[in-house]
């Protein structure tokens, strides 16, 4: 008789489950997976059927979970605001991985920035502060970005008079003050940032608006994707992020001479914040100086915080002159990993965890399509490129409005495609061919 399977708890908000697919596919062979989620799972997320049990816990209460799950051997989390819950559960079940203080640091952008600065991390981090009154802005010189201290991507917290200030760019603190006064929201903004913003969909974890010095990159941004565990630090590939900038407006996408890197030169005043496209690239296509910075940052973080096991995405590495800055480390599996895993026979996690050779043969590009159209009238408008649009990026209704500028994080959603290729050159060629089909 074979030994019973060990038990793994997978913690996730329902909206974050897309990041868990590869984890479920791999670990269900060794573990009975109990998915702990805050609400009913959408029927189209069929991969969750591989879990032996789905436990709905709307607030991820420790007592509620441990009362139903008596024994556990391993815990994984794909929603970083739940890392403190993971740590508490690990303590309860006797699993030695994340301390509660480490979990707090990793789950909050401000606490992580403060930790890096206090402990002399080997890679610079932009000046980051929580401004609780106008005087607190004095530490920021020049342009800055406002972003939430928890959550990633386009997770918005501000409403009504303050709508649109999450993930916004400002040339100076005077410009921000003027805008807040115009909205009659100056005191409201700083009151919220003193008290914190709590949303149930982020497990009521207190969130603040961070003020982070804007660091324009001199070229593409690179971001390591990987795993830290018994085999040490493993980075199977990097993401290359092409930032949107104003040069794209005059670009001739029919020109055979056009180079992708021409579209990502440094921009002191970005027209929008966001990526035009993200592609995976092999390590040998990443400049050595970026690799050294990534490995130095990650080794410092994992060793100083005494982390035993963690999947990660980031940080984004910006090069400015001779300096590097690390921004937005995500202590969990990223969605892009699932895309790369899928086109490589779903063997990347096994290779990383067990220290096997990493034979990545295929890569992916997720890119926004620049267009002068203001809307997509019907599905027929997309016929030339429909096969390249992933299901989750298809318009839900028609006519579908398009943003003035194409970028991946836009609301309303820009037109987006997912492409495959063996290397950066092939991905780039495929991307330009798709654009030319649509223009």
Secondary structure as GFF3:
##gff-version 3
##sequence-region A 1 439
A	DSSP	beta_strand	6	12	.	.	.	ID=ss1
A	DSSP	three_ten_helix	14	20	.	.	.	ID=ss2
A	DSSP	alpha_helix	21	27	.	.	.	ID=ss3
A	DSSP	beta_strand	31	37	.	.	.	ID=ss4
A	DSSP	three_ten_helix	46	50	.	.	.	ID=ss5
A	DSSP	beta_strand	53	56	.	.	.	ID=ss6
A	DSSP	alpha_helix	62	68	.	.	.	ID=ss7
A	DSSP	beta_strand	74	77	.	.	.	ID=ss8
A	DSSP	three_ten_helix	80	82	.	.	.	ID=ss9
A	DSSP	alpha_helix	83	93	.	.	.	ID=ss10
A	DSSP	alpha_helix	100	106	.	.	.	ID=ss11
A	DSSP	alpha_helix	109	118	.	.	.	ID=ss12
A	DSSP	beta_strand	128	130	.	.	.	ID=ss13
A	DSSP	three_ten_helix	134	139	.	.	.	ID=ss14
A	DSSP	beta_strand	144	148	.	.	.	ID=ss15
A	DSSP	three_ten_helix	160	162	.	.	.	ID=ss16
A	DSSP	beta_strand	168	170	.	.	.	ID=ss17
A	DSSP	alpha_helix	173	182	.	.	.	ID=ss18
A	DSSP	alpha_helix	186	195	.	.	.	ID=ss19
A	DSSP	three_ten_helix	200	202	.	.	.	ID=ss20
A	DSSP	beta_strand	209	213	.	.	.	ID=ss21
A	DSSP	beta_strand	221	229	.	.	.	ID=ss22
A	DSSP	beta_strand	232	243	.	.	.	ID=ss23
A	DSSP	three_ten_helix	246	250	.	.	.	ID=ss24
A	DSSP	three_ten_helix	260	264	.	.	.	ID=ss25
A	DSSP	beta_strand	275	281	.	.	.	ID=ss26
A	DSSP	three_ten_helix	283	285	.	.	.	ID=ss27
A	DSSP	alpha_helix	288	304	.	.	.	ID=ss28
A	DSSP	beta_strand	310	320	.	.	.	ID=ss29
A	DSSP	beta_strand	323	327	.	.	.	ID=ss30
A	DSSP	alpha_helix	335	342	.	.	.	ID=ss31
A	DSSP	alpha_helix	348	354	.	.	.	ID=ss32
A	DSSP	beta_strand	363	368	.	.	.	ID=ss33
A	DSSP	beta_strand	375	376	.	.	.	ID=ss34
A	DSSP	three_ten_helix	379	382	.	.	.	ID=ss35
A	DSSP	three_ten_helix	386	388	.	.	.	ID=ss36
A	DSSP	three_ten_helix	391	393	.	.	.	ID=ss37
A	DSSP	beta_strand	400	401	.	.	.	ID=ss38
A	DSSP	beta_strand	416	421	.	.	.	ID=ss39
A	DSSP	alpha_helix	424	438	.	.	.	ID=ss40
###
